Amino acid sequence: MAHFVDLLGPTVATKSGLMKPTAEALEGKEVVGLYFSAHWCGPCRAFTPQLASTYTAIMGAGKAFEIVFISSDRDEGSFDSYWSEQPWPALPYAARGEKAALSRKYKVQGIPTLVLLDGKTGKVLTTDGREVLSSDAEGFPWPQKSVLDLLGGADAQLLTSPAAGGDGDDVRVGELWGKKKLGVYFSAHWCPPCKAFTPKLIEVYKALKQSGRDDFEFVFVSSDRSTNEFSEYFGSQPWLGIPPGDPRKAALSRRFGVEGIPTFVMLDERGATINANARGAVMADPTGARFPWAPEPAADLEDGPDGLNETPSVVALLEGLDEAAQREAIAAVIRVAKATRESSRAAGEDESPFCFFYATAAANVTLQVRKLTGQPASAPKGHATLLLLDIPDDGGYYVGDAHDVTDASLKALLADYGAKKLTRQQMA
């Protein structure tokens, strides 16, 4: 239960009117739901009675289930009124820091959101519990399905595009599973950014195939609005596809947290995620030299700031340093990024809590970051600047005290952020 104490704090509010130790309130629960909601939110008020009915039925069947209300209400009176309609415990309204941290951790972009966690490990079962409970209320404890299951199983079919040189015959998932890495491409004909990215992806795909590689395949997961749109768009793509309306599209989108397109996900031969957002890596690698695009521990801002908007991010602005000093600073950023990722994995987390970036020249993204954080457009000669951007926290950011970038200064920045010793500032 230590993981839930870390998430929620030492106590939760119960319907008896008393505070109860978090570990005691959630002891023995097989699944714990975190319900992000608020009284002012119309969709929340519509969903809450449905969720309460499902919850009551599950509890009545003797299942080891619990939900904790995580309030986005604007004042404590609204919280009290809204929670009175709910039959489960709540994070105390005063625990605003914990609430903000939970929203960041689970990348809550809107409400209502129901995150389902494994009661024994605290690991995420799904961040789309609303859909899961609405469509499969009797499926408790909703074990996470394998990617093979989400693709429909070994005998399920994938379409072959005419552009692949075939005659459109289907390919069994089992012909690929365990043998080839899979690139899963969420896209649609009507989406302008998709139509810009698709030719780049085709270029990389062809380069890899022409180099003699046969250890991978790409699968287009369509969000097209009609069969005609799909046929036209898919007809230009030299890989496999899942057509619009296929239920596998929704299941795969939920699994990989797809909130916008284009999204390109790389998986290994057994469905483990190599890179959940490989679009930027592909754009920066037209020949496929860095295939299968495993995320670098740290990246140049100008190569694509993937993750910057969703995850607290360390940014080392190095434009004021000479080349030798830049190399030393980048090496330090990479070392600390690797150590942070390894520490997170050792703790059972799938993702690092931070992204890491560096900038060596005053180019587009770097200049924008400087502008948003009130830094001078021209870097002081011989000085570096360490920032911690927390865009999920309504555009918050923090400026480190050090003007050099070393393992020690980076670790100090992260430690001070974790201990809330840094002064939060607001992006312009």
N, C-alpha and C positions, 0 to 999 in steps of 0.2 A: 504493500500500500504506500510505500515511500514515494513512488512516482506521482501518486495523486496528491499527496501532501505538498510535494514540490510544485505541482501545477496550481493547486487551489488554495494553498495555505493551510494552516493548522486546523481550521474549523469551517464548517458550513452551517448555514441556517436551515432549520428543519421546520416542518409544518406544525410541530408542537409548540413553536414559539421559542424554542431553546436552541442555543448553539451546540453543535455536536462535533467531536473530533472527526476530522475528515477520514482518517483511517478506519474509525469505527463505523461511520455512516456508509462507507463503501466496501467494508469487509465482506469477502465471499462473493462479490458481484462478478458475474462472468462478462458482462458488457456494461460499460458506463457511457452514457450519452451526455455531451456538453451542448446545451441548447442556447444558442445565441439569438436573442429576441428582444423586443421592446414593445411597450404599449402603444407608442405613437405610430408603429409600423402596421399598415393595413394588412399586407400579406401575412404578417405574424399573427395578428388577431384572428385571421381566417384559419391558419394552420394549427394554432395552439389547441383548440377544442378537438381537432382530429387526432393530434398527437396524444392528448390526454386520454382519449378513448382507447387508442392503441396501447398506451402504457398500462391502463387499467386492466385491459384484457390480458396482456403479457404477465403482469404481476399476479392476476387472478389465476393464471395457469401455473403459478409457482416457479416462474423463471427467475434466475438470479440477475436481475436487471435493475438499473437505476439511471435516472436523468438528473443533471444539475443545471439549473437555470443560470445563465450568464447574461446579466442584464445590460442593455444599451439604453435604458431609460434615462431621461434627462434630469430627473430628481428622485429623491427617495420616496416621496409620496406616490409618484407614478409607479415606481418599482413595487411598493407595498400593495397597491391596488391591483396591478397586473399579476403579481405572484399569487395573490389570493385566489386566482382562477386556476392555478396550476397545482397538481397533486404531488410534486417532487421537491427535493431540497433546492437550495439556491446558494450561489456564491454571495456572501454579504455585499450589500450595495456599496459599503464603504471601501471594499477591496478593489478600488479602481485600477491600481497598479497591476494586480493579478489579472484583471479583466483585459487590460490593454495587452499584457504579455501573451495571454491566451489567443487573442485575436491575431496577433503577429505570428505566433507559433503555428497556428492552423490556417494562416493566410485567409482569414474571413474577410471577404470583400463586400458582402451584403447579408441582410437578414430577411427571413429566418434561415439560420444554418444549424444543422444538427450534425455534430461530429461524434462518431461511434468509436470507442476505444476498447481494446482488450482489457478486461478487468484485472488479469493477472500480470500483464507486462506493461500496460499503458500504451502499447503500440496502436497506431491508427488502423481501424478496420475500414473505415470510409469517412471522407469529409462530406459526403452527400447522403447522410442518414435520412434526410427528409424524403428523398426519392426512394431509398431502400425500404423504409417503413411504410411508405405509401403504396409501393408495388409488391412488397413481400413481408407483410406484417407477421405472418406465421413462420418466417424463416429464421427466427432466433436460433443461434447467436450470430447469424449472418457471417459465417467464416469468409475470409477474403478468398475469392476464386483465383486460380492460377491464370496466367495470360493464355495458356492453351485452352482453358475453359471459356474465357472471354472471346476467343476466336471461334468458338463453337465445337472444339474438340478435334481430334486428329482426322476425322472423316468429313469435317466441314469443308466447304468449297470456297475458293477465292477466284475471282474472275481474272482472266488473262486479257490484257489490252492488245488490240490489233497492232499497236505500235511496238509491241514486244516481238513482233515477227511471227506470232502464232496465229491461229484461226479463232481465237476467243474461247478455246476450251478451258474448262475449269481446272484448277490445281488444288489437290487436297492439302490441307494444313499439315497433315502428317508427313508430307514429302519435304517440308521445310523444317519442321520442329526437331530440335536437337542437332540439326545439321548446318543451319545458316543463321547468321545474325539478321535481325529484321529491323528495317526502318519503317516506322508507322507514320504516315503522312496525312494529317487532318487538314482538309482543304476544300475549296469549292470554286466553281466557275464564276460566281457572282462577286467574289472577294478580290478587290484590286491588289492588295498586298500578296495574295496567293498567286495571282497571275504574274506578278513580278518575280516571285521566288521560284515558281515551278520550273521555268527554263534553267535556272541555276542548278536546281536539284537534278534535272535531266542531264545537264552537262557533267556533273560529278558522277552520276550513275553510269553514264556511258564511258567516262574515263576509267572508272574502276573495272567495268566489264572488259574494256579493250586491253587493260593491263593483264588480263588473264584471271582475275579473281572470280571465283564462283562460290564464295563462302558467305554470301549475303543476298537478301532480296528486300525490295521495298513494297509496301502495301498502302495504297491510297484508300483512306476512309472518308467517304464523301458526305459533305453537307449540302450538296446540290439540291435545288428546289424542284427539279423535274427530271424525268428519265432522259429527255432530250438534252438538257444541260449536262447531265452526267456523261452521256454517250459522247458528246462533243469534246468535253474536257478530258475525260479518261482516255479517249482515243488518241490523244497527243502524248500520253505518258507510257513509257516502255516497261511498266511493271505490273503488279497485281492490284486488285481492287475489291472494295466492299461497297456495294451500291447504296444510294440514299434509301432510307426507310428500313434498312437492315438493323435489327435490334442490337447487333454487335457494335454498331457505331456508338450508341448511348453508353453501353457498358464499358467500352474502351475509353471513351471520353471521360467518364467518371473516374476510372482507374488512374488515368494520367493527369487528372485535374485540368483538362483542356477548357479554358475559358475564352479563348479567341483563336482565330485561324489567320495565317497558317501556323500550325504547330508540327514539329518533326521530332519524333521520339526514337532513339536507338536502343534496341534490346539485344542481349546476347542470345546464344543458341537455345537457352532454356527459359527465356523470357525475363531475365533479370535486367533492370534498367541500367544501361550504360550512360545515357544522357537524356533526361526528360525534356530538354529544350535545346536540341542540337541545331536549330536553324542558323544561329549566328556562327557556329563553328563551320557549317557547310558554306556559308557565304564567304568566309575568310579562307576557304580551302578548295578552290575550283578544280584542282587535280585529284583531290581525295588523298593527298599525302598523309593526312593525319587521321584517316579512317581507322576506327569507328567513332572518332570524335568524343572520346571520354573527356569530361570536363577537366580543364587545367585547374590546378589548385588556385591559381591567380591568373588574371587576364588583363591585357591592355584595354583600357576603356574604349579606345578607338576600334578595337576588333569586335565590338558589340557588347554592350553592358547587360547581358542576359542575367536576370535575377536581381538587378539593382532596384527595380520597383517593388519586388515582392519580399525581399530579404534584407535585414540589416547588413550593411556593407562597409567594409574598410576600404578607403580610397587613399592611396599614397600619391600625392601630386609632386612629381620629381622634375618638372621642366627646368627648375633653376640649378640643377646639379649637372656636373660634367659627365661624360659617358661612363667613366670608370666608377664614379660614385653612384650613378644610376644602376649599373650592373650589380653593385654590392647591395643597394637598397632593394632591388627586385628579388635578389636571392633571399634576402631576409623575409620579404613578403611571402615568397613561395614556401619557405621553411615553416613559418608560423601558420600559413594556410593549411599545409599538410598536417601539422601537429593538431590543429583545431579539428580538422576532419577526422583524423584517427581517434582523437579523444571522444568525439561524438559517436563514432561507430562503436567504440569500446563500451559506451554507455547504452548501446542498443538503439541509437537513433539512426534513421536511414539517411538523413541529410545533415550537413554542417549547419550550425545556427547562423553563420555569417558567410557572405561572399567577399572575395578579396580582389581588388583592382589596383592598377597603377597607371600613371600617365607620364609619358616622357616628352611629349610635345604639346604645344598649345593648339590643339585641333578642335574639331566640332564639339564632340561630347565633353571634352575636358573644359573648354571655355564655358559651356552651359553649366557644368557643375560648379565652376568658379563663380559664375554669375548668381546661381541659386543660393550659394552659401556665403555670399558677400566677400569672397576672396579677390585680391587684385587680379586683373586680367593678365598682367605680366608677373611671372614668378620672381621673387627676390633671388638674386644671384647667390648661389651657395646654400640656399635654404630649401628644405622640403616642407610640405604641409601634410599632416595626417588628419583625415576626416573620418568620421563614422556616420554614414547616412542611414537614417531610419525612416525611409519614405513611407513604409506601412503605418508608421505612427504619425499620420497626417502631415507628412513632410518634415519630420524632425531631423536635426543633424547636430553633431558634436564636433568640436575642434580640439585636437590633441595639443598638449603643451610643447612637445618636442619638435625641433626643427631638423632632426635627422631621423632616418628610418633604419632601425636596427631590430633585432629580435626583442631586445629589452623594451624599446619604446613601443613596439606593436603590442607586446604582451601587457604592458602597462595600460595602454589605451583600452584594450578589451577588459582588463580587470576593473578599471575605473568605471567603464560603462556598466558592467555587471553589478558593481557595488553602488551604482547611481551617484557617483562622485562628480560626473561631468555635468556641465550646464547645458540643458537642452536649448537649442535655438530653432527658429522656424524659417524654412526656406521661403525665399521671396516669391 
